Amino acid sequence: MTNLYKKIKVSASGSYEIIIGDGQLARLGEHVRPLLGDCRIAVLTDSNVDALYGDRILSILSASGYDVCKYVIPAGEASKSAENLLAFLDFLARNRFTRSDAIVAFGGGVVGDLGGLSASLYLRGVPYVQVPTTLLAAVDSSVGGKTAIDIPAGKNLVGAFYQPRLVCCDTQLMDTLPADIYRDGCAEVIKYGVILDAGLYASLQTPPFDRIETVARCVEIKRDVVQEDEFDNGKRGLLNFGHTFGHAIEKLSNFAVSHGAAVAKGMVIAAKVAPLCGLADVEKPLADLLSRYGFDLGCPYTAEQLYDVILSDKKRRGGRLTLVLPRSLGECELVAMPVEDVLSHLKAILP
Ligand SMILES: NC(=O)c1ccc[n+]([C@@H]2O[C@H](COP(=O)([O-])OP(=O)(O)OC[C@H]3O[C@@H](n4cnc5c(N)ncnc54)[C@H](O)[C@@H]3O)[C@@H](O)[C@H]2O)c1
């Protein structure tokens, strides 16, 4: 299976390739050699991924002639912290990493975000490679160059746009993902279908989907959006479909509702709001599809509770908020409205 892979080119402020296929981890050394040349590599990973694949990635890179070291953070969102950022930067400095050495972020979105931000900051920027190991990281966080950590005031509030030199996604590594974490990624996959690709949406009707084909299609969609709007001033907003409401639900639940589960609920709320704004009503087929993937779509919060959190959304511009609403299952629109309208729509649809 190692020969079956897809290569997708991204041309943003830096150009790089995204390689997607079963067994690609074994070829990581070969993939990075022409990009990094001779250098030292620090592999950043988390405790779960380390237990499963830590020895493997080190021996693959060592066998390709790299001098490799490893830094392991505890698994979980709490690790995307300023403390871990500084500790990892300090680790690089104590190991005398220079500007020509590189970071490999090996894990899910937490590792990818922390690794990318560290790479952007260490010595004002060193090369880094993303090796995503979750479905969400493969289709979303490893693509597009957004990096961040969380601070006590909120998630992802400190970050940078910083593009990797390569993304190498071994789709086989997802075999060990717990079902709920894999399902979180499925919410993002379905999101891509709804916002921009009716063909992808149609292909998701009977789970499970073909992993390599589907990840590649999602990456192409995100690539196209990022190339048009790298710094998130317009079209990139489409990727937030379901996220404004989803983030509010995640926060209100104190993160007991996972990101993907919250986005699934958020997409259904957005689909309910759409007809109130003169757009199509796609709620039923979308909710049916999400249920087939095992998502619970109930919203345990009131309109006022959601609205209170949405008011602190970092996407808010003054008194207006832009919602992503479906026109059809395969096309979404950015609809800016006064924040008070968001409240009245929420009151109209939530019990
Ligand atoms: N930068 C961006 O554009 C962007 C986009 C979306 C999300 N994000 C960020 O991504 C993060 C969420 O990413 P995530 O869902 O990948 O979470 P995560 O990195 O916490 O990974 C989820 C869990 O899966 C485990 N895991 C990872 N790979 C595994 C594997 N192959 N087998 C078994 N277990 C494995 C991890 O140890 C962790 O426990 C959030 O912090 C979010 O803010 C960033």
Ligand as a Chemical Component Dictionary entry (heavy atoms), coordinates in Angstrom:
data_LIG
# 
_chem_comp.id                   LIG 
_chem_comp.type                 NON-POLYMER 
_chem_comp.pdbx_formal_charge   0 
_chem_comp.three_letter_code    LIG 
# 
loop_
_chem_comp_atom.comp_id 
_chem_comp_atom.atom_id 
_chem_comp_atom.alt_atom_id 
_chem_comp_atom.type_symbol 
_chem_comp_atom.charge 
_chem_comp_atom.model_Cartn_x 
_chem_comp_atom.model_Cartn_y 
_chem_comp_atom.model_Cartn_z 
_chem_comp_atom.pdbx_ordinal 
LIG N1  N1  N 0  -4.573 25.416 13.268 1  
LIG C1  C1  C 0  -5.764 25.201 12.777 2  
LIG O1  O1  O 0  -6.107 25.651 11.674 3  
LIG C2  C2  C 0  -6.721 24.346 13.543 4  
LIG C3  C3  C 0  -7.914 23.906 12.943 5  
LIG C4  C4  C 0  -8.750 23.067 13.667 6  
LIG C5  C5  C 0  -8.414 22.694 14.966 7  
LIG N2  N2  N 1  -7.256 23.148 15.514 8  
LIG C6  C6  C 0  -6.867 22.739 16.872 9  
LIG O2  O2  O 0  -6.673 21.324 16.862 10 
LIG C7  C7  C 0  -6.877 20.835 18.171 11 
LIG C8  C8  C 0  -7.740 19.595 18.090 12 
LIG O3  O3  O 0  -7.067 18.640 17.322 13 
LIG P1  P1  P 0  -7.293 17.070 17.530 14 
LIG O4  O4  O 0  -8.739 16.786 17.509 15 
LIG O5  O5  O -1 -6.394 16.377 16.597 16 
LIG O6  O6  O 0  -6.882 16.883 19.067 17 
LIG P2  P2  P 0  -5.609 16.269 19.801 18 
LIG O7  O7  O 0  -4.348 16.699 19.206 19 
LIG O8  O8  O 0  -5.809 16.528 21.251 20 
LIG O9  O9  O 0  -5.776 14.703 19.524 21 
LIG C9  C9  C 0  -6.895 14.051 20.047 22 
LIG C10 C10 C 0  -6.503 12.814 20.821 23 
LIG O10 O10 O 0  -6.121 11.798 19.919 24 
LIG C11 C11 C 0  -4.888 11.221 20.340 25 
LIG N3  N3  N 0  -4.243 10.722 19.136 26 
LIG C12 C12 C 0  -3.690 11.430 18.143 27 
LIG N4  N4  N 0  -3.343 10.638 17.126 28 
LIG C13 C13 C 0  -3.639 9.384  17.498 29 
LIG C14 C14 C 0  -3.550 8.131  16.848 30 
LIG N5  N5  N 0  -3.088 8.012  15.591 31 
LIG N6  N6  N 0  -3.974 7.033  17.519 32 
LIG C15 C15 C 0  -4.493 7.152  18.770 33 
LIG N7  N7  N 0  -4.647 8.316  19.412 34 
LIG C16 C16 C 0  -4.222 9.423  18.782 35 
LIG C17 C17 C 0  -4.190 12.338 21.037 36 
LIG O11 O11 O 0  -3.208 11.870 21.921 37 
LIG C18 C18 C 0  -5.328 13.010 21.781 38 
LIG O12 O12 O 0  -5.609 12.318 22.967 39 
LIG C19 C19 C 0  -7.511 21.954 18.976 40 
LIG O13 O13 O 0  -6.545 22.501 19.833 41 
LIG C20 C20 C 0  -7.910 22.970 17.922 42 
LIG O14 O14 O 0  -7.895 24.293 18.398 43 
LIG C21 C21 C 0  -6.410 23.947 14.829 44 
# 
loop_
_chem_comp_bond.comp_id 
_chem_comp_bond.atom_id_1 
_chem_comp_bond.atom_id_2 
_chem_comp_bond.value_order 
_chem_comp_bond.pdbx_ordinal 
LIG N1  C1  SING 1  
LIG C1  O1  DOUB 2  
LIG C1  C2  SING 3  
LIG C2  C3  SING 4  
LIG C2  C21 DOUB 5  
LIG C3  C4  DOUB 6  
LIG C4  C5  SING 7  
LIG C5  N2  DOUB 8  
LIG N2  C6  SING 9  
LIG N2  C21 SING 10 
LIG C6  O2  SING 11 
LIG C6  C20 SING 12 
LIG O2  C7  SING 13 
LIG C7  C8  SING 14 
LIG C7  C19 SING 15 
LIG C8  O3  SING 16 
LIG O3  P1  SING 17 
LIG P1  O4  DOUB 18 
LIG P1  O5  SING 19 
LIG P1  O6  SING 20 
LIG O6  P2  SING 21 
LIG P2  O7  DOUB 22 
LIG P2  O8  SING 23 
LIG P2  O9  SING 24 
LIG O9  C9  SING 25 
LIG C9  C10 SING 26 
LIG C10 O10 SING 27 
LIG C10 C18 SING 28 
LIG O10 C11 SING 29 
LIG C11 N3  SING 30 
LIG C11 C17 SING 31 
LIG N3  C12 SING 32 
LIG N3  C16 SING 33 
LIG C12 N4  DOUB 34 
LIG N4  C13 SING 35 
LIG C13 C14 SING 36 
LIG C13 C16 DOUB 37 
LIG C14 N5  SING 38 
LIG C14 N6  DOUB 39 
LIG N6  C15 SING 40 
LIG C15 N7  DOUB 41 
LIG N7  C16 SING 42 
LIG C17 O11 SING 43 
LIG C17 C18 SING 44 
LIG C18 O12 SING 45 
LIG C19 O13 SING 46 
LIG C19 C20 SING 47 
LIG C20 O14 SING 48 
# 
